[in-house]
Amino acid sequence: MSDVELDWMDVWKVEKDIVYLYHHQTEYSGIDGDLAYTYLFNLPYWDYLPLEMEGLDSEEKQFVETGCLILLLCMALDLLEGSGHYLRSYLERCRTAVSRLRPDDPSVARLVQIVQTALDAAGEGQLWGHQREEDLQARLARSRDMVWVNEAFIRGYFRRMAGVEKLSNGSV
């Protein structure tokens, strides 16, 4: 559980950021990390992990948690690609927050692992894609992971909202 107490206004603010991020990410097959974090995406997303709040249903909780994970992934990619530094001073808090998650859903568990890997690499000061000696298989695996995140969570969100895909409880 996060040390920060959140209310509905906090949840609504972060949901707004998540939906805008998802909208932006639909332009890509994978995940774009080069975003304006100082101006647009500047909430403490790690404080929402895990999200415990009275009255919050499980679907909304999962939406906020996975959205915050994807925001942290974008920020970590920003560091790993060498284009930004916004997350650097918050890396340890992010790693701690992500490590507290215990998802039951296998897709969310995979997302958590992908985000943990990116945060760990960012913490080690790695720059992905800039080393000639980098293992091609590792680069391909990361690329497949980013495409999967986009397809499973971002495009999946829009399919559910359009009623194209049934929700986990069977309703549309």
Secondary structure, DSSP 8 states (H G I E B T S, - for coil): --SS---HHHHHHHHHHHHHHHHHHTTSSS------TTTTS-S-GGGGSS---TT--HHHHHHHHHHHHHHHHHHHHHHHTTS--TTGGGHHHHHHHHHT---SSHHHHHHHHHHHHHHHHHHTT--TT--TTS-HHHHHHHHHHHHHHIIIIIIHHHHHHTTSS--TTS--
